[in-house]
């Protein structure tokens, strides 16, 4: 009997997070345009709005004291951002025309690069496909990019509200009119502590959801307004930053080992190794979450990768200084929403799935979508216009479809789903799709939700290295390096079925990079159903549990990791 995580749905319903405004009109926080999420998409939207309002002071005046507000759940912008990252500067140049690349938040220009196929003992260099060419791109820390963009957003007049979770979507008369923020200062059982602060209603003329990967209200909006008919699929990336004595002078990507190529395992992914200035190296492992072996652990695969002589030489004499994890939307063009707008608002960036997996790029797409959302929002701010009148925000969808974002994703739309057939056949299908600019195969391949893929308890766990505290590390010591800020007595923000088949429980235990889930005792006489124990305070909000059968909801604002170099 096959077992799927989807057979054990979490105690979660999107309707729980939709509400009418509850506060009296004179007690609400009223803003012109509300941006939910302080990442590249949301901050670019705010900056572009500032530019447009600067050119139109009469419109700015009409929007009141807070024309543009950004709500960010992290301690500060950048605190929850994680990416490789090699950045295409195109969107930066569009958002900041005339600015020199030296003044942008990049660490170094890509001068050399290499793609390698690994076996357990060897590293064979391969010619990189055109999608992975990075000449003219830059290596950067997405955490630093977030902080830099936030400064520009605030300088332009936007109001930034950090440490604030967007918990509910405010809907009135069938249209979104803002959000309700989460309470602060509740105990594990939901009781009010002495420092309790209730959430607030923030109402807006336009709401832009730019929450990033696995965005909470993004998922609620997709469901509420029926925006998405095709499934999204996800990958999990686990990343470390090392101080090294010898600078790395090139960008490196690997494929192959330690992943297995057989079709039954459905293991798709690879690693990246990037120079972060002269003294640091970033390396990470990214694996699609549609794998079948419940004992696969991306964190432990990364530890195993570091034992390879090719990687070990790069890190030799170094020290690990940062760690983090995050999901990535991988469905690309075939998983895009049917519509990107809804009455009163829009979805931008990773929340809309705007990631080019074959090119390993998404930051400039997120920024561009945020800019286009800002321009559509601005159109509705004119006298006599509203964001919820029929067709008011259709210009956003039209602009996206005319942009390079759409064209880039369409050309590579069949490359990611090809690998559900195993590495060898998948590589062949992906090669055909690439060489024909997306014209072949003649019919689009289908995506399957990660939680719908059956899982079994394999033996992958046997080959993971024992942590030595020097080169390889356990999950809990890694979580410490993330700068985690969650209180031990905070309410549980993770929704999972606590009694599931052992295969599903094992998948959650091994999948989670932060050691949140553990197996309890048997929950049925036959022993095939077990209890799942949850330590929510360990969670770094990577979002993997949402992809694999549970649901991540917002914790208290300011909780979670505090990334600085990711």
PATIMI-331591 format. One record per residue (C-alpha): chain; residue number from 0; x negated, y, z negated. Coordinates in nm, 2 decimals. Example, Ala and Ser with C-alpha at 12.3 -4.5 7.8 and 13.67 -1.06 7.14 Angstrom:
2
SITE   kette    nr     east    north       up
SITE       A     0    -1.23    -0.45    -0.78
SITE       A     1    -1.37    -0.11    -0.71
//
This chain:
566
SITE   kette    nr     east    north       up
SITE       A     0     0.00     0.00     0.00
SITE       A     1    -0.15     0.34     0.11
SITE       A     2    -0.15     0.61    -0.15
SITE       A     3    -0.13     0.98    -0.07
SITE       A     4    -0.17     1.28    -0.30
SITE       A     5     0.15     1.42    -0.14
SITE       A     6     0.34     1.13    -0.30
SITE       A     7     0.29     1.31    -0.64
SITE       A     8     0.40     1.67    -0.59
SITE       A     9     0.33     1.92    -0.86
SITE       A    10     0.59     2.08    -1.08
SITE       A    11     0.60     2.39    -0.86
SITE       A    12     0.86     2.58    -0.66
SITE       A    13     0.78     2.90    -0.46
SITE       A    14     1.12     3.05    -0.57
SITE       A    15     0.98     3.07    -0.93
SITE       A    16     0.75     3.34    -0.81
SITE       A    17     1.01     3.56    -0.63
SITE       A    18     1.21     3.82    -0.82
SITE       A    19     1.40     4.14    -0.80
SITE       A    20     1.23     4.44    -0.96
SITE       A    21     1.32     4.43    -1.33
SITE       A    22     1.18     4.76    -1.46
SITE       A    23     1.38     5.08    -1.44
SITE       A    24     1.29     5.28    -1.13
SITE       A    25     1.13     5.56    -1.34
SITE       A    26     0.90     5.30    -1.52
SITE       A    27     0.77     5.12    -1.21
SITE       A    28     0.43     5.20    -1.06
SITE       A    29     0.52     5.33    -0.71
SITE       A    30     0.26     5.34    -0.44
SITE       A    31     0.26     5.41    -0.07
SITE       A    32     0.08     5.10     0.06
SITE       A    33    -0.01     4.81    -0.17
SITE       A    34    -0.30     4.58    -0.08
SITE       A    35    -0.31     4.25    -0.28
SITE       A    36    -0.67     4.13    -0.28
SITE       A    37    -1.01     4.30    -0.29
SITE       A    38    -1.19     4.10    -0.03
SITE       A    39    -1.31     4.19     0.32
SITE       A    40    -0.95     4.20     0.47
SITE       A    41    -0.79     4.40     0.19
SITE       A    42    -1.07     4.65     0.14
SITE       A    43    -1.10     4.70     0.52
SITE       A    44    -0.72     4.77     0.53
SITE       A    45    -0.76     5.02     0.25
SITE       A    46    -1.05     5.20     0.42
SITE       A    47    -0.87     5.21     0.75
SITE       A    48    -0.56     5.35     0.58
SITE       A    49    -0.78     5.62     0.41
SITE       A    50    -0.92     5.72     0.75
SITE       A    51    -0.57     5.75     0.91
SITE       A    52    -0.43     5.94     0.61
SITE       A    53    -0.73     6.18     0.62
SITE       A    54    -0.64     6.26     0.97
SITE       A    55    -0.28     6.31     0.88
SITE       A    56    -0.26     6.50     0.55
SITE       A    57     0.12     6.55     0.57
SITE       A    58     0.17     6.17     0.57
SITE       A    59    -0.07     6.14     0.27
SITE       A    60     0.13     6.40     0.08
SITE       A    61     0.45     6.21     0.14
SITE       A    62     0.31     5.90    -0.02
SITE       A    63     0.28     6.06    -0.37
SITE       A    64     0.00     6.03    -0.63
SITE       A    65    -0.11     5.68    -0.52
SITE       A    66    -0.10     5.66    -0.14
SITE       A    67    -0.31     5.34    -0.13
SITE       A    68    -0.36     5.09    -0.41
SITE       A    69    -0.56     4.76    -0.42
SITE       A    70    -0.48     4.50    -0.68
SITE       A    71    -0.77     4.26    -0.75
SITE       A    72    -0.75     3.96    -0.99
SITE       A    73    -1.12     3.93    -1.04
SITE       A    74    -1.33     4.12    -1.30
SITE       A    75    -1.44     4.35    -1.01
SITE       A    76    -1.44     4.34    -0.63
SITE       A    77    -1.67     4.06    -0.52
SITE       A    78    -1.64     3.86    -0.84
SITE       A    79    -1.42     3.59    -0.67
SITE       A    80    -1.58     3.61    -0.33
SITE       A    81    -1.79     3.33    -0.19
SITE       A    82    -1.92     3.26     0.16
SITE       A    83    -2.24     3.14     0.33
SITE       A    84    -2.28     3.41     0.47
SITE       A    85    -2.41     3.49     0.82
SITE       A    86    -2.21     3.79     0.93
SITE       A    87    -2.12     3.92     1.27
SITE       A    88    -2.14     4.30     1.23
SITE       A    89    -1.88     4.38     1.50
SITE       A    90    -1.60     4.47     1.25
SITE       A    91    -1.84     4.68     1.04
SITE       A    92    -1.92     4.88     1.35
SITE       A    93    -1.55     4.93     1.43
SITE       A    94    -1.47     5.03     1.07
SITE       A    95    -1.77     5.26     1.03
SITE       A    96    -1.85     5.40     1.38
SITE       A    97    -2.19     5.55     1.40
SITE       A    98    -2.32     5.38     1.08
SITE       A    99    -2.66     5.22     1.13
SITE       A   100    -2.69     4.85     1.04
SITE       A   101    -2.96     4.93     0.79
SITE       A   102    -2.70     5.12     0.59
SITE       A   103    -2.46     4.82     0.58
SITE       A   104    -2.46     4.56     0.30
SITE       A   105    -2.68     4.30     0.47
SITE       A   106    -2.99     4.13     0.34
SITE       A   107    -3.17     4.05     0.67
SITE       A   108    -3.12     4.01     1.04
SITE       A   109    -3.12     3.66     1.18
SITE       A   110    -3.44     3.62     1.38
SITE       A   111    -3.48     3.24     1.39
SITE       A   112    -3.24     2.95     1.34
SITE       A   113    -3.23     2.58     1.36
SITE       A   114    -2.97     2.30     1.37
SITE       A   115    -3.08     1.96     1.23
SITE       A   116    -2.92     1.61     1.22
SITE       A   117    -3.02     1.44     0.90
SITE       A   118    -3.07     1.08     0.82
SITE       A   119    -3.17     0.97     0.47
SITE       A   120    -3.54     1.00     0.56
SITE       A   121    -3.56     1.22     0.87
SITE       A   122    -3.45     1.57     1.00
SITE       A   123    -3.41     1.58     1.38
SITE       A   124    -3.38     1.92     1.54
SITE       A   125    -3.08     1.96     1.78
SITE       A   126    -3.00     2.23     2.04
SITE       A   127    -2.74     2.45     1.87
SITE       A   128    -2.41     2.49     2.06
SITE       A   129    -2.32     2.84     2.17
SITE       A   130    -2.06     2.87     1.89
SITE       A   131    -2.35     2.85     1.64
SITE       A   132    -2.58     3.10     1.80
SITE       A   133    -2.65     3.38     1.55
SITE       A   134    -2.88     3.62     1.73
SITE       A   135    -2.78     3.97     1.64
SITE       A   136    -2.60     3.86     1.32
SITE       A   137    -2.70     3.92     0.96
SITE       A   138    -2.74     3.72     0.64
SITE       A   139    -2.55     3.87     0.35
SITE       A   140    -2.39     3.80     0.01
SITE       A   141    -2.02     3.83     0.04
SITE       A   142    -2.00     3.93    -0.33
SITE       A   143    -2.23     4.23    -0.24
SITE       A   144    -2.02     4.31     0.07
SITE       A   145    -1.70     4.32    -0.15
SITE       A   146    -1.86     4.56    -0.40
SITE       A   147    -1.99     4.78    -0.12
SITE       A   148    -1.65     4.79     0.06
SITE       A   149    -1.48     4.87    -0.27
SITE       A   150    -1.70     5.17    -0.32
SITE       A   151    -1.61     5.31     0.03
SITE       A   152    -1.24     5.24    -0.03
SITE       A   153    -1.24     5.43    -0.36
SITE       A   154    -1.44     5.71    -0.21
SITE       A   155    -1.18     5.75     0.06
SITE       A   156    -0.90     5.78    -0.20
SITE       A   157    -0.77     5.43    -0.26
SITE       A   158    -0.69     5.33    -0.62
SITE       A   159    -0.85     5.01    -0.73
SITE       A   160    -0.68     4.80    -1.00
SITE       A   161    -0.92     4.51    -1.10
SITE       A   162    -0.85     4.23    -1.35
SITE       A   163    -0.49     4.23    -1.24
SITE       A   164    -0.32     3.91    -1.11
SITE       A   165    -0.03     3.95    -0.86
SITE       A   166     0.21     3.69    -1.00
SITE       A   167     0.55     3.75    -0.84
SITE       A   168     0.67     3.88    -0.50
SITE       A   169     0.93     4.15    -0.55
SITE       A   170     1.21     4.10    -0.30
SITE       A   171     1.52     4.31    -0.28
SITE       A   172     1.78     4.30     0.00
SITE       A   173     1.58     4.04     0.18
SITE       A   174     1.26     4.25     0.20
SITE       A   175     0.94     4.27     0.00
SITE       A   176     0.92     4.58    -0.20
SITE       A   177     0.60     4.51    -0.40
SITE       A   178     0.47     4.27    -0.67
SITE       A   179     0.49     4.20    -1.04
SITE       A   180     0.16     4.16    -1.21
SITE       A   181     0.09     3.88    -1.46
SITE       A   182     0.11     3.92    -1.84
SITE       A   183    -0.21     3.94    -2.04
SITE       A   184    -0.28     3.81    -2.39
SITE       A   185    -0.07     3.49    -2.40
SITE       A   186    -0.19     3.18    -2.59
SITE       A   187    -0.21     2.83    -2.45
SITE       A   188     0.16     2.76    -2.52
SITE       A   189     0.27     3.09    -2.37
SITE       A   190     0.31     3.27    -2.70
SITE       A   191     0.23     3.64    -2.73
SITE       A   192    -0.11     3.71    -2.90
SITE       A   193    -0.18     4.04    -3.08
SITE       A   194    -0.34     4.19    -2.77
SITE       A   195    -0.04     4.10    -2.55
SITE       A   196     0.04     4.32    -2.25
SITE       A   197     0.34     4.25    -2.03
SITE       A   198     0.30     4.26    -1.65
SITE       A   199     0.43     4.56    -1.45
SITE       A   200     0.63     4.61    -1.13
SITE       A   201     0.43     4.77    -0.86
SITE       A   202     0.66     4.89    -0.57
SITE       A   203     0.54     5.00    -0.23
SITE       A   204     0.66     5.10     0.11
SITE       A   205     0.43     4.83     0.27
SITE       A   206     0.26     4.53     0.10
SITE       A   207    -0.04     4.38     0.26
SITE       A   208    -0.13     4.03     0.13
SITE       A   209    -0.50     3.98     0.17
SITE       A   210    -0.56     3.73    -0.11
SITE       A   211    -0.81     3.52     0.07
SITE       A   212    -0.82     3.14     0.08
SITE       A   213    -0.53     2.96    -0.09
SITE       A   214    -0.37     3.30    -0.18
SITE       A   215    -0.09     3.25    -0.43
SITE       A   216     0.17     3.51    -0.31
SITE       A   217     0.06     3.43     0.05
SITE       A   218     0.19     3.08     0.01
SITE       A   219     0.51     3.21    -0.15
SITE       A   220     0.57     3.45     0.14
SITE       A   221     0.50     3.18     0.40
SITE       A   222     0.76     2.97     0.24
SITE       A   223     1.01     3.24     0.16
SITE       A   224     1.02     3.39     0.51
SITE       A   225     0.96     3.06     0.71
SITE       A   226     0.64     3.20     0.86
SITE       A   227     0.45     2.88     0.92
SITE       A   228     0.57     2.56     1.09
SITE       A   229     0.23     2.39     1.14
SITE       A   230     0.01     2.25     0.86
SITE       A   231    -0.31     2.42     0.74
SITE       A   232    -0.62     2.20     0.66
SITE       A   233    -0.90     2.30     0.43
SITE       A   234    -1.27     2.24     0.35
SITE       A   235    -1.44     2.28     0.01
SITE       A   236    -1.78     2.46     0.00
SITE       A   237    -2.01     2.44    -0.30
SITE       A   238    -2.30     2.68    -0.30
SITE       A   239    -2.62     2.75    -0.49
SITE       A   240    -2.86     3.04    -0.49
SITE       A   241    -3.23     2.97    -0.57
SITE       A   242    -3.52     3.19    -0.65
SITE       A   243    -3.81     3.05    -0.45
SITE       A   244    -4.18     3.14    -0.43
SITE       A   245    -4.20     3.10    -0.05
SITE       A   246    -3.96     3.30     0.16
SITE       A   247    -3.75     3.12     0.42
SITE       A   248    -3.78     3.28     0.77
SITE       A   249    -3.48     3.12     0.95
SITE       A   250    -3.12     3.03     0.92
SITE       A   251    -3.07     2.65     0.90
SITE       A   252    -2.76     2.43     0.95
SITE       A   253    -2.75     2.05     0.91
SITE       A   254    -2.51     1.78     1.00
SITE       A   255    -2.51     1.40     0.93
SITE       A   256    -2.64     1.26     0.60
SITE       A   257    -2.53     1.26     0.33
SITE       A   258    -2.19     1.24     0.50
SITE       A   259    -2.08     0.91     0.65
SITE       A   260    -1.98     0.90     1.02
SITE       A   261    -1.74     0.60     1.02
SITE       A   262    -1.38     0.68     1.12
SITE       A   263    -1.23     0.53     0.80
SITE       A   264    -1.40     0.79     0.58
SITE       A   265    -1.30     1.10     0.79
SITE       A   266    -1.60     1.29     0.65
SITE       A   267    -1.65     1.62     0.84
SITE       A   268    -1.89     1.89     0.74
SITE       A   269    -2.25     1.99     0.69
SITE       A   270    -2.48     2.21     0.50
SITE       A   271    -2.63     2.56     0.54
SITE       A   272    -2.96     2.71     0.41
SITE       A   273    -2.99     3.08     0.45
SITE       A   274    -3.26     3.33     0.34
SITE       A   275    -3.13     3.60     0.10
SITE       A   276    -3.42     3.84     0.12
SITE       A   277    -3.77     3.73     0.05
SITE       A   278    -3.71     3.59    -0.30
SITE       A   279    -3.39     3.40    -0.27
SITE       A   280    -3.24     3.11    -0.07
SITE       A   281    -2.87     3.02    -0.05
SITE       A   282    -2.77     2.66     0.03
SITE       A   283    -2.44     2.49     0.03
SITE       A   284    -2.24     2.19     0.14
SITE       A   285    -1.91     2.22     0.31
SITE       A   286    -1.68     1.92     0.36
SITE       A   287    -1.33     1.89     0.50
SITE       A   288    -1.07     1.79     0.24
SITE       A   289    -0.90     1.53     0.47
SITE       A   290    -1.15     1.27     0.36
SITE       A   291    -1.03     0.93     0.24
SITE       A   292    -1.27     0.81    -0.02
SITE       A   293    -1.15     0.93    -0.36
SITE       A   294    -1.50     0.92    -0.51
SITE       A   295    -1.64     1.18    -0.27
SITE       A   296    -1.76     1.49    -0.45
SITE       A   297    -1.89     1.79    -0.26
SITE       A   298    -2.08     1.91    -0.56
SITE       A   299    -2.26     1.58    -0.59
SITE       A   300    -2.33     1.56    -0.22
SITE       A   301    -2.51     1.89    -0.25
SITE       A   302    -2.72     1.75    -0.53
SITE       A   303    -2.80     1.45    -0.32
SITE       A   304    -2.89     1.68    -0.02
SITE       A   305    -3.16     1.85    -0.23
SITE       A   306    -3.34     1.53    -0.26
SITE       A   307    -3.41     1.51     0.11
SITE       A   308    -3.77     1.60     0.18
SITE       A   309    -3.67     1.86     0.44
SITE       A   310    -3.46     2.05     0.18
SITE       A   311    -3.68     1.98    -0.12
SITE       A   312    -3.98     2.15     0.04
SITE       A   313    -3.78     2.47     0.08
SITE       A   314    -3.68     2.47    -0.29
SITE       A   315    -4.02     2.35    -0.42
SITE       A   316    -4.13     2.56    -0.72
SITE       A   317    -3.80     2.75    -0.73
SITE       A   318    -3.52     2.79    -0.98
SITE       A   319    -3.14     2.78    -0.94
SITE       A   320    -2.99     3.11    -1.04
SITE       A   321    -2.63     3.10    -0.92
SITE       A   322    -2.36     2.85    -0.83
SITE       A   323    -2.00     2.87    -0.70
SITE       A   324    -1.73     2.69    -0.50
SITE       A   325    -1.45     2.80    -0.27
SITE       A   326    -1.21     2.65    -0.02
SITE       A   327    -1.21     2.75     0.35
SITE       A   328    -0.91     2.73     0.59
SITE       A   329    -1.02     2.51     0.87
SITE       A   330    -0.71     2.46     1.09
SITE       A   331    -0.80     2.76     1.31
SITE       A   332    -0.57     2.85     1.60
SITE       A   333    -0.36     2.53     1.56
SITE       A   334    -0.27     2.62     1.20
SITE       A   335    -0.20     2.99     1.24
SITE       A   336     0.14     3.12     1.11
SITE       A   337     0.42     3.16     1.36
SITE       A   338     0.44     3.52     1.24
SITE       A   339     0.20     3.73     1.04
SITE       A   340     0.45     3.99     0.92
SITE       A   341     0.77     3.97     0.71
SITE       A   342     1.02     4.24     0.61
SITE       A   343     0.81     4.49     0.41
SITE       A   344     0.46     4.34     0.46
SITE       A   345     0.19     4.15     0.64
SITE       A   346    -0.07     3.87     0.58
SITE       A   347    -0.43     3.93     0.67
SITE       A   348    -0.77     3.75     0.66
SITE       A   349    -0.83     3.40     0.52
SITE       A   350    -0.47     3.39     0.39
SITE       A   351    -0.36     3.38     0.76
SITE       A   352    -0.63     3.12     0.84
SITE       A   353    -0.84     3.35     1.06
SITE       A   354    -1.16     3.14     1.04
SITE       A   355    -1.36     3.01     1.33
SITE       A   356    -1.50     2.68     1.20
SITE       A   357    -1.73     2.58     1.50
SITE       A   358    -1.89     2.93     1.47
SITE       A   359    -1.89     2.92     1.09
SITE       A   360    -1.75     3.27     1.09
SITE       A   361    -1.45     3.45     0.93
SITE       A   362    -1.56     3.77     0.76
SITE       A   363    -1.54     3.99     1.07
SITE       A   364    -1.21     3.84     1.16
SITE       A   365    -1.08     3.91     0.81
SITE       A   366    -1.20     4.27     0.83
SITE       A   367    -1.05     4.32     1.18
SITE       A   368    -0.71     4.18     1.07
SITE       A   369    -0.71     4.41     0.77
SITE       A   370    -0.78     4.71     1.00
SITE       A   371    -0.50     4.61     1.24
SITE       A   372    -0.26     4.56     0.94
SITE       A   373    -0.35     4.91     0.82
SITE       A   374    -0.27     5.06     1.16
SITE       A   375     0.07     4.89     1.17
SITE       A   376     0.15     5.00     0.82
SITE       A   377     0.06     5.35     0.90
SITE       A   378     0.31     5.35     1.19
SITE       A   379     0.59     5.28     0.95
SITE       A   380     0.49     5.57     0.72
SITE       A   381     0.61     5.84     0.96
SITE       A   382     0.93     6.03     0.87
SITE       A   383     1.24     5.82     0.94
SITE       A   384     1.05     5.49     0.95
SITE       A   385     1.03     5.20     0.70
SITE       A   386     0.84     4.87     0.70
SITE       A   387     1.15     4.66     0.67
SITE       A   388     1.36     4.79     0.96
SITE       A   389     1.38     4.52     1.24
SITE       A   390     1.06     4.50     1.44
SITE       A   391     0.88     4.76     1.23
SITE       A   392     0.57     4.55     1.18
SITE       A   393     0.58     4.34     1.50
SITE       A   394     0.30     4.56     1.62
SITE       A   395     0.06     4.38     1.38
SITE       A   396     0.13     4.05     1.54
SITE       A   397     0.09     4.20     1.89
SITE       A   398    -0.23     4.36     1.80
SITE       A   399    -0.37     4.04     1.66
SITE       A   400    -0.28     3.85     1.97
SITE       A   401    -0.46     4.11     2.18
SITE       A   402    -0.77     4.11     1.97
SITE       A   403    -1.10     3.92     2.00
SITE       A   404    -0.99     3.73     1.68
SITE       A   405    -0.71     3.56     1.87
SITE       A   406    -0.92     3.49     2.19
SITE       A   407    -1.21     3.35     1.99
SITE       A   408    -0.99     3.11     1.79
SITE       A   409    -0.79     3.00     2.09
SITE       A   410    -1.10     2.88     2.28
SITE       A   411    -1.21     2.65     2.00
SITE       A   412    -0.87     2.54     1.88
SITE       A   413    -0.92     2.16     1.93
SITE       A   414    -1.28     2.13     1.79
SITE       A   415    -1.20     2.08     1.42
SITE       A   416    -0.91     1.83     1.46
SITE       A   417    -1.12     1.62     1.69
SITE       A   418    -1.33     1.49     1.39
SITE       A   419    -1.04     1.31     1.24
SITE       A   420    -1.14     1.03     1.48
SITE       A   421    -1.49     0.99     1.32
SITE       A   422    -1.82     1.17     1.38
SITE       A   423    -1.92     1.01     1.72
SITE       A   424    -1.58     1.04     1.89
SITE       A   425    -1.51     1.37     1.73
SITE       A   426    -1.84     1.51     1.85
SITE       A   427    -1.76     1.40     2.21
SITE       A   428    -1.41     1.55     2.20
SITE       A   429    -1.54     1.87     2.05
SITE       A   430    -1.81     1.89     2.31
SITE       A   431    -1.55     1.86     2.59
SITE       A   432    -1.34     2.13     2.43
SITE       A   433    -1.64     2.36     2.39
SITE       A   434    -1.77     2.32     2.75
SITE       A   435    -1.43     2.38     2.90
SITE       A   436    -1.36     2.69     2.69
SITE       A   437    -1.07     2.52     2.53
SITE       A   438    -0.90     2.40     2.85
SITE       A   439    -0.96     2.04     2.76
SITE       A   440    -0.82     1.82     2.62
SITE       A   441    -0.50     1.91     2.81
SITE       A   442    -0.28     1.87     2.51
SITE       A   443    -0.36     2.02     2.17
SITE       A   444    -0.45     1.78     1.90
SITE       A   445    -0.24     1.76     1.58
SITE       A   446    -0.35     1.85     1.23
SITE       A   447    -0.25     1.65     0.93
SITE       A   448    -0.22     1.81     0.58
SITE       A   449    -0.50     1.71     0.36
SITE       A   450    -0.26     1.58     0.09
SITE       A   451    -0.09     1.35     0.35
SITE       A   452    -0.41     1.16     0.42
SITE       A   453    -0.42     0.83     0.22
SITE       A   454    -0.70     0.79    -0.03
SITE       A   455    -0.87     0.48    -0.17
SITE       A   456    -1.12     0.43    -0.45
SITE       A   457    -1.46     0.36    -0.28
SITE       A   458    -1.81     0.34    -0.40
SITE       A   459    -1.96     0.67    -0.29
SITE       A   460    -2.01     0.77    -0.65
SITE       A   461    -2.29     0.51    -0.69
SITE       A   462    -2.54     0.70    -0.48
SITE       A   463    -2.51     1.04    -0.65
SITE       A   464    -2.83     1.13    -0.83
SITE       A   465    -2.85     1.17    -1.20
SITE       A   466    -2.89     1.53    -1.30
SITE       A   467    -3.24     1.62    -1.40
SITE       A   468    -3.19     1.99    -1.49
SITE       A   469    -3.46     2.09    -1.25
SITE       A   470    -3.34     2.01    -0.90
SITE       A   471    -3.01     1.83    -0.95
SITE       A   472    -2.74     1.94    -1.19
SITE       A   473    -2.41     1.83    -1.34
SITE       A   474    -2.08     2.02    -1.30
SITE       A   475    -2.05     2.18    -1.63
SITE       A   476    -2.40     2.34    -1.63
SITE       A   477    -2.31     2.46    -1.28
SITE       A   478    -1.98     2.62    -1.40
SITE       A   479    -2.18     2.81    -1.66
SITE       A   480    -2.39     2.97    -1.38
SITE       A   481    -2.07     3.10    -1.21
SITE       A   482    -2.02     3.35    -1.49
SITE       A   483    -1.68     3.20    -1.58
SITE       A   484    -1.47     3.44    -1.80
SITE       A   485    -1.16     3.23    -1.87
SITE       A   486    -1.05     3.20    -2.24
SITE       A   487    -1.04     2.84    -2.38
SITE       A   488    -0.69     2.92    -2.52
SITE       A   489    -0.55     3.07    -2.21
SITE       A   490    -0.23     2.93    -2.06
SITE       A   491    -0.27     2.65    -1.81
SITE       A   492    -0.25     2.79    -1.45
SITE       A   493    -0.29     2.46    -1.27
SITE       A   494     0.02     2.26    -1.17
SITE       A   495    -0.03     1.89    -1.12
SITE       A   496     0.17     1.57    -1.18
SITE       A   497     0.01     1.43    -1.49
SITE       A   498     0.10     1.07    -1.42
SITE       A   499    -0.02     0.96    -1.08
SITE       A   500    -0.17     0.65    -0.91
SITE       A   501    -0.53     0.59    -1.00
SITE       A   502    -0.64     0.66    -0.64
SITE       A   503    -0.50     1.02    -0.66
SITE       A   504    -0.64     1.08    -1.01
SITE       A   505    -0.98     0.97    -0.90
SITE       A   506    -0.96     1.20    -0.59
SITE       A   507    -0.89     1.50    -0.82
SITE       A   508    -1.16     1.41    -1.07
SITE       A   509    -1.43     1.38    -0.81
SITE       A   510    -1.31     1.65    -0.58
SITE       A   511    -1.31     1.93    -0.84
SITE       A   512    -1.65     2.09    -0.86
SITE       A   513    -1.58     2.23    -1.21
SITE       A   514    -1.49     1.92    -1.41
SITE       A   515    -1.13     2.03    -1.46
SITE       A   516    -0.97     1.69    -1.43
SITE       A   517    -1.03     1.37    -1.62
SITE       A   518    -0.87     1.03    -1.63
SITE       A   519    -0.67     0.95    -1.94
SITE       A   520    -0.53     0.61    -2.03
SITE       A   521    -0.30     0.39    -1.83
SITE       A   522     0.05     0.53    -1.79
SITE       A   523     0.22     0.21    -1.67
SITE       A   524     0.21    -0.15    -1.78
SITE       A   525     0.05    -0.25    -1.45
SITE       A   526    -0.23     0.00    -1.50
SITE       A   527    -0.20     0.14    -1.15
SITE       A   528    -0.06     0.47    -1.28
SITE       A   529    -0.28     0.68    -1.51
SITE       A   530    -0.26     1.00    -1.70
SITE       A   531    -0.45     1.31    -1.58
SITE       A   532    -0.61     1.54    -1.84
SITE       A   533    -0.66     1.90    -1.74
SITE       A   534    -0.91     2.15    -1.88
SITE       A   535    -0.79     2.46    -1.70
SITE       A   536    -1.05     2.69    -1.87
SITE       A   537    -1.32     2.53    -1.65
SITE       A   538    -1.15     2.63    -1.33
SITE       A   539    -1.34     2.85    -1.09
SITE       A   540    -1.03     2.90    -0.87
SITE       A   541    -1.17     2.73    -0.56
SITE       A   542    -0.82     2.63    -0.45
SITE       A   543    -0.91     2.27    -0.37
SITE       A   544    -0.63     2.12    -0.58
SITE       A   545    -0.37     2.31    -0.38
SITE       A   546    -0.50     2.14    -0.06
SITE       A   547    -0.51     1.79    -0.22
SITE       A   548    -0.17     1.77    -0.39
SITE       A   549    -0.15     2.02    -0.68
SITE       A   550    -0.11     2.39    -0.70
SITE       A   551    -0.33     2.67    -0.83
SITE       A   552    -0.13     2.96    -0.97
SITE       A   553    -0.28     3.29    -1.09
SITE       A   554    -0.45     3.29    -1.43
SITE       A   555    -0.47     3.60    -1.64
SITE       A   556    -0.63     3.89    -1.46
SITE       A   557    -1.01     3.90    -1.50
SITE       A   558    -1.03     3.53    -1.56
SITE       A   559    -1.23     3.30    -1.34
SITE       A   560    -1.59     3.34    -1.21
SITE       A   561    -1.80     3.65    -1.19
SITE       A   562    -2.00     3.60    -0.87
SITE       A   563    -2.28     3.84    -0.80
SITE       A   564    -2.49     3.67    -0.53
SITE       A   565    -2.24     3.45    -0.36
//
